[in-house]
Amino acid sequence: MEPRVKGFVQSYNRERGYGFIVPLGGSDPVYVERDDIEGDPQVLSEEQQVTFAIELGEGRMAARRVRP
């Protein structure tokens, strides 16, 4: 099982289905898409704490298996 990271939602556009999550500890924000959110993606809101895995996506770091 991959290590999980804690962080918070910096922004999330529900209509377009993407946003950014900031890992705790001051790392750069990582990209997140609707398909990588476990459960209902409509529940994400700014400043909400989440846990997730970080993987290299299409040329950038991306949040995977995001759990609110």
N, C-alpha and C positions, 0 to 999 in steps of 0.2 A: 504494500500500500504506500502511495506517495505521501510525502509530508504535507500537512495542511498548514496554511498561513492564515492569520487573523488580519482583518483590515476593515475599511469602511468604504461605502459607496461614495465616490466623489460626484458622479453624475450618472444618470441613466435615462435615456430617451425611450419611453415605452412605445411610442408610435413606430420608431425605427428599429427598436430592439437591440440597442447597444449602449455601452457606456464605459466608465472607467472606475476602477477600484484602487484605493491606495493601501498598500500593505502597512501594517503597524511597524514602526521603526524608521519611517522616513524614506523608504524606497520610492522610486518613480512609480507613477500610476500604471496599472496594467489594463489592457483592453478586455472587455467582456461582451459576449454576444448572448442573445436570448436563449439559444440552444444549450449554452453552458451553465444555465441556472437550473438547479434542482428544485422541483416544485413549480409554483406559479410565478413566472417572471414579473407579473404585474405588481407583486408585493414589494419590490425593491424601491427604496427611496433614498434621497441624499442623506448622508451621515449615518445610515444604518450600518451596524456591524455585521460582518459576514465572515465565513471561513471558506477557503478555496485552495486549489492547487495552482501552481504557476508552471506553465509550459511555453516553449517557443512556438508561437503561432505563425501566421503568414508574414514572416519578417519582423515580428515584434513579440514581446512577452505578452502572454494572454492568461486570463483567469479561466480555469476549468473547474467543473463540478462545484459551482458556487452554492453554498448553503446559507440562507438567511438565519 
